[in-house]
C-alpha cells in the first residue's frame, strides 16, 4: 500500500459484500480522485497517532486505506446501521447524525468526509466539523459540482436533475463550494476531477428501485461477468468531483 492508496483489496470487497453494500467496490483503485489533494493531506498528517474521524464513513473504505498507511486512532460516524465495527482493527464506529455528533469538542486532529456534505445542510455540517476539530485541525472534504449544463437521469424532490436523488444540494461552482467554509476554515488547496460511472449501473439501480429485489443490488458485484462490465465507465455530462483541503482557523 503506497501513499497513492492504489488498492484492489479482496478483504474490503469480501467484507462489503457480506454486509450487503450496494455494488461493493471490488474495482476501486483509490477512494479519492485527486491524488494531489490526498498526498498533501497525508503529508500534513505527520503523526500516526493523530485522531482522525470520517464523517459519513459508510463501510469504511477511506479509513481502511488510512489504517493500511499506519494510522492508529481512527473513528467513523454514519447514519446507517451497516457500519464496519468489526472490520478495521484500529477504528471505532458510532451510528449517528454527522451534523449533531456526540464527539467531544476539539477532539480530533483531522477529519475526512467523502461525498457526504451534499446530503445534509452544509451550514450545520461546517459548524459541526469545526466544533470537533482542534485549532489548526485539517479537513479533507469532497463533493460534486453541477454546472448549468450538467445532466443525469435522477431527480430530487424539487424535480431538479441530480447525481443522486438523496442530494440536498449540488454546488454550481468552485466558488460556491469554497464559500461554505470560509468563515471557519482556511482553504489550503482545492481540485476538481471528472465523474465516471460504470455503464451498467443505471440499469441495475433503476431495476432495484422499482422491484426492491436484492438480486439487482448484489448481482453486479457477485457475478464475474458484471464485475468485468462495471470496468467500462462513462463520464457523466457536465458533472465534476470537487475536493478541498482545509485548515481550521
C-alpha positions, 0 to 999 in steps of 0.5 A: 500500500503506497501513499497513492492508496492504489488498492484492489483489496479482496478483504474490503470487497469480501467484507462489503459484500457480506454486509450487503453494500450496494455494488461493493467496490471490488474495482476501486483503485483509490477512494479519492480522485485527486491524488494531489489533494490526498498526498498533501493531506497525508503529508500534513498528517505527520503523526500516526497517532493523530485522531482522525474521524470520517464523517459519513464513513459508510463501510469504511473504505477511506479509513481502511486505506488510512489504517493500511498507511499506519494510522492508529486512532481512527473513528467513523460516524454514519447514519446507517446501521451497516457500519464496519465495527468489526472490520478495521482493527484500529477504528471505532464506529458510532451510528449517528447524525454527522451534523449533531455528533456526540464527539467531544469538542476539539477532539480530533486532529483531522477529519475526512468526509467523502461525498457526504456534505451534499446530503445534509445542510452544509451550514450545520455540517461546517459548524459541526466539523469545526466544533470537533476539530482542534485549532489548526485541525485539517479537513479533507472534504469532497463533493460534486459540482453541477454546472448549468449544463450538467445532466443525469437521469435522477431527480430530487424532490424539487424535480431538479436533475441530480447525481443522486436523488438523496442530494440536498444540494449540488454546488454550481461552482468552485466558488460556491463550494469554497464559500461554505467554509470560509468563515471557519476554515482556511482553504489550503488547496482545492481540485476538481476531477471528472465523474465516471460511472460504470455503464451498467449501473443505471440499469441495475439501480433503476431495476432495484428501485422499482422491484426492491429485489436484492438480486439487482443490488448484489448481482453486479458485484457477485457475478464475474461477468458484471464485475468485468462490465462495471470496468467500462465507465462513462463520464457523466455530462457536465458533472465534476468531483470537487475536493478541498483541503482545509485548515481550521482557523 
